[in-house]
Amino acid sequence: MQVTGRSLATVAAAILLGLGLVACDPGGEPRVTGTVGRETSGPASPPAVPTASPTPPPGTAEPADDADPSSVGLTFEEVASGFESPLHVLPAPAGGLLVVEQPGRIQLLRDGEASVYLDIVDRVIAGGERGLLGVAFAPEDRDRVFVHYSGAGGRTTLSTFAVDGDAADPASEEVLLTVDQPAANHNGGQILFGPDGHLYLGLGDGGGANDRFDNGQDPHTLLGTILRLDVASTAGAYDIPPDNPFADGREGAPEVWAYGLRNPYRLDFGVGRLFITDVGQNAVEEIDAEPAGAAGLNYGWPILEGPDCFAQPDCEPAGTTLPVTSYRHEDTGGCAAIGGEVYEGRAIPALVGWYLYSDLCAGFLRAVRVADDGSVEEVELTDRTGEVPRVLGFGHDESGELLVTLADGRVLRLVPA
């Protein structure tokens, strides 16, 4: 594996092939291989943006100890439609929403109108599990946008672009980090800034099947990990936070925060924890939730798939961190866990502090909550909302209300029934 960068310290069969989150056949061979062609055409028609229902004032309510989401009436309302493989949605710094499209565009929704915020289709390899995978803004810096995409040869690329008003300048790109990807799947996805101000990036194990490249249990590689980078100190570069678990480079790569992950597609911070949706192989999907500041955790892949032994029938899981919840494909009809956000809005008080997630094939909506003592509660919400078909991602609006993106190009908002 080649790693470059300027470090100052040293998605149903068609959709599975289209988004590619299920990585392999039961026989162990990858379903998505080679270089997937780049999609350069825009949506067939401009995104439709209905007028949204009134939303509560911005802000975050405190989680209630006796909150019972199972007693709440819920439904979805359409926010917009017509997008091409929307993987994520987030608030725009100057108001409105940004919808991240896998082929390499970010669309700005504001006042019932859609416009292009950033178009880098010319440099993004999209298809399968590749594409424009993550977008984030630093808490104290709204003049540049951070982007994670699959670049030339499928290489993981972390870049920043200058923001000028209601758009980012494609010509202003500064590449902070590239990582070679030995296969076309397991590219991870989300980037986000933590409460500590550092940038977190999830990367898969290199792809193929069965951890064929032996990256899962090797903290010296950047693959199969969560990276934690200081991108605020110097423009155009990153530093290694001194409290990273392997900052000195002796026992692991300095950039690595956690390892033992197969394909950490989505991340979210909330209620003092980092939630990680790690897509499983053929049997088990898992949600991890590490306490704030818990550095250097090993999530067990490929020793484990979820809480189950994987590489060997009688494995030794000592030293690994088990998921807070998991589910089996055979029990749910699921195929790939799609996370997920901790609800922080005001419209549905009973959901505050709960992490909501779904599955690409099963289309359920579930919520899980982890108490301070580590105990876990989980509720099924699908009987109220109905199934949400082919979920690709989650997000939230300016009021903290939960948004879901679908493979048919729609963005939905979760609201009280």
N, C-alpha and C positions, 0 to 999 in steps of 0.2 A: 504494500500500500504506500502510495506517495501522498504526503501532506505538504501543502505549500501555503504561504501566507506571510504577512508581515507581523510577526509576533514580537513585541518588544521584550518579552521574557525569554526568549530562545528562538374498486370500487365495484344471484342471477348470473348466468354464464357470461353474457355480453358485458355486463357491468363489471364482473370480476376481472375480465380481460381488459376492460377499458380503464378501470381504476387500479386493478391489480393488487388489492390488499390481501387476497388469499394467495399465498406464495407457491404452493406446490400441490402436486397430485398425491394421493395416498401412497404411491410408489416412491415418492421422494423427489421427483423431478420438477423443476420450476415450470409453471405454466406460462410465465412471461420471460422471454429470454432475448438477448441481443439488444440492439438499439431500436427503440420505438420511434417512428417517424414524427416529425414536428408538425403540429397543427397550426397553420398560419391564418386561417380565415376567422373572422369575427362571428358573433352571433347572427343567426339568420334574420333576426329583426331586433330593433332596440329593446332593451329590457323594459318590461311593463312595470310601472311603479304606482300601485293604487295608493290612495290617500290613507295613511295609517290611522288607526283609532287613537284617541287621545291617550297619552301616557302620563303616569305619575311624575311628580317632580324628580329630578336626578337626585341620587343619594343611595346610600346603602343602609338597610335596616339591620339590626342586630339579630343573630340567630336566636330562636326561642328554644329552650330546653324541651318544652312539651309540644313542639311543632309536629303535626300529624298530616303529612301530605296525602295520605290515603283517604282523607275526608274532604278533599278539595275538588271542586269541579274545574276541569281544565279543557282547553281546546286550542287549536292553532288558527291563526289568521295569516293570510298571505301579505307579505310586505312588498315583494317584487318578484318578477319572473323573467325568463328569457336569457338567463346567463348560461355560459358554457362551462360545465363541470366546476361549479362553485365549491371550493374546499373550505372556505373560512369567511367570516364577516366580523368586522370590528369597527368601533367608532372612529370617524375621521377627526383629526385634531381640531379642525376649524368648523366642525358640525357636519352632520350627515353620517352615512355609513360607507365603508369600503368593503367591496365584495371581491375576494381573491379568486380569480379564474385560473384553473390549472394550465391552460395553454400559455400563459405568460402575461395576462392583463390584470390590472386592478381597476374596478369601476367605482366611481363616486356617486352615491345616491343622496340627493338633497332636494327638498322642496318639490318632490314629484318628478324630478328630472335625473337622468343618468348621464354621466360623462366619463371619459377615460382619465384616470388618475395617473397611471403608469402603464406603458406598453413596452415589454421587453421580449415579445414573441420571437424576435429575430435572434435571440441568444439562448432561449429556453428549449431544451429537449423535453417534449411532453408526450405522455401516453403511459399506460400501465401505472406504475407508482412514481413516475418521474413528472416533473413539471414545476410550476411555481407553487411551492409547498408551504411557505410561511412568510408572514409580514408582521412587523412590530415597530413601535415607536418607543424611544427612551422616555422615561417619566419627565425629565427636565429638558429634553431636546426635541422640539417639534419641527426643526428645520431640516431634518433628514429622516428617511425611512429605511429600515433594515429589512432585507429580503433574503430568503433562502430559496434557491432554485437549482434545478439540474442543468448544468451547463454543458459545454462541449464534451462529447463522449460520456454523458451522464454524470459528470463529476459534480459532487456536492459543491455549491458555491454560496458563500455568505458575503453579501455586498451591502453597501449603503448608497443611497441616492439623495441628492439635494432636493428639497421641497421648495417650490416657488408658488405661493398662493394656493390654488386648488389643484395642483398637479405636481408630480415629481419629474425631474429632468432625466430622460434615459441616457443622455450623454454625460451625465455627471457621475457615473458609477465608479465607486472605489471598492475593489475586491479586498475583503479582509481575510478570507480563509477559503481554500479549496481542499477537497479530500477525494482521492480517486475511489470510484465505486466498482468493484470487480464483477457485479451482476446488475441486472436492470431492476431488481425488486429490493424491497427493504431499505428505502431511502429515508425513512423517518418523515419528518415534516415540520411541525410547529416550532416557531421561535417565539419567545416572550421574555419580558423583563420581570425579574423577581422583586420582592419587597426590598431586597438588598441593592437594587439598582443594576445588577449584573444581567447579562444576556444568557439565556438558557436555550440550547439547541439539542433536539433528540435525533440521533442517527441510528439506523438499523445495522444489523450484523454483517452487511456486505451482500446479502441475498442468497440466491439459490435455495437450498433446503438443508435442514439438519445442521445448521451452522457449519456448512462445508468449508468455510475459510478459517474456522477455529478462532473467531474473534470474540465470541460471547463472554468467555472467561479470561480474556486478556486485557487488562486495563491499560496496557501500553499502547494499544491501538485506539483510534478515535471512533471506530465502528462498534455498534452495539452498546452505545453509551449515551449519557446526557452530558453535554459540554456546558461549562460555565465560564464566561469570558467577561473581562472588564473592557467595554468598548467606549467608555466615557472619558478615559484619561487623555487619549491622544487621537485626533481625527485621522482616519485612514489606517488605523492599526488596532490591535487589541493587546491588552496586558493579561497576565495570569493573576487572578486574585490570590493574595498570599495565603488565604485560608482554604484554598482548594485542597482536597485530600492528598493529591500527589504533586503538589506545587513544586517540589524539588526535583521531580522527574525520576526518582530512584525506583519507586514501586509502581509507577504508572505514568501515563502521559499527563503533563501539567494541566492541560485543558479539561481533563475528565473530572466530572462531579459524581457520577454513578455509572455502574456498568452491569453486565449480565442481562441485557435487554435484546429482544429479537427484532422488533420494529415499533419503537415508541412514536406512534403516528401523531398523537395530540397530547399536549401538556396544559395544565392550568394550576394557578396558585389560588388558594382560598382557605379560610378558617385555619391558618397556620400550617398548611400542608401543601406539598407539591403533588398533584394528581397526575399519574402517567397512565395512558391507555396504551398497553403493549399488545399488538396483534399477535395471536397465536398461530400455530402451524395447522394441523388437521383436526385438533380435538378440543383445545381449551383456550378461552379468551380470558384476559386478566386486566384488572384495574389495580394499580399500586397507589399508595398514598404515603409519602414519606414526611415525617415531621420536619418543620423548618430547621434548617441548619444541620440536618443529618447527612453528613458528607461521607462519600466512599461506600455507599451501600451496594451490595451485590444482589441483583434481582433473580439470579439463578439460571438463566438460559445459557446453554442447553441442558444443564443438569436437570432442570425442571421446565415443564410447560404448564404455566399456571402453578397450582400447588402439587402437581403430579410429577412423578419421575418421568424423564424423557429419554435421555441418552442411554441409561441403563435401568432395568426394571427394579433393581434394589439400590437406589442411589443414596448418597449421603448428603442431605440438604443443609448440614451444619454450616453456619456462616452466611447463609442466604436469607433474603428478606421475602417473606411470602406476600402475595397480593391480599388486599383487604376484601376483595370479592372477585369471583370468577364464575364462568358458566361453560357448559359443554355444548358443542355443536349438536350432538345427538339429542339433547334435552330441549333445545330451543329452536332448532333450524337455523341457527346463526352460522356465520362464517368469518366475520371480522369485526371486532369491537371498534366502535366509532365514538370517541369522546369529543367533547364532553366539557362541561363548565360547572363550576360552583355557582349556584343562583345567588345573585346579589341585588336583585331588583326590589321594588316595593309593591307591585301589583299582586303578588302571591306570597304573603308573609309566611305561610306554613312551609314554603320551600327554601327560605333563606338558610344558607349554610349547607344545603344538600348538593351533592355532585350528580348531575344528570348525564346519562350516556345512552347510546343506542347500538345497533348492529346493522351492517350493510345489507344483510340478507333477511334477518328476522324482523327488523323494523319496529322493535319494541321501544318503549321509553321507560327507563328505570332511574331511580334516585338512590344514592347511598350516602350515609353520613357516618363519619368517624368521630367518636367522642374523644375528649382529652385523655381518657384512660385507655384509649385504643379499641374500645368496644365498637362494633359495627352494626348499624341498622340499614336495611334495604327495603324499598317499597316498589311495587309494580304500578306504573301510571298508565299503561297502554289501554286498560279497560275504560278509561275516561277520554283519552285523546284519540283513540283508534291508532292503528299501525301507521307509522310514518315511513313510506316506502323509499328504500335506497338512500339512506342518510349518508351524506359525504362529510359533514362537519357541523360544528357548532360555533356560536359567537354570542355577542350581546350588543345592545344598542346603547345610546347615550344615557339612558335611565337604568342601565344594568339589567334590562329584560332579556330573557333568553331567546336566541335566534337559532334556527336550524337550516342548513343548506341541503338541498336534495339533488340527486343526479338528473332530474328532469328540468333543472335550471331555476327552481323556485327557492325563495328565502321565506321562511315562516317564522312567526313570533308566537311563543307560548303565552296564553292569556287566560284569565279566569273565565269559566263557562257562564 
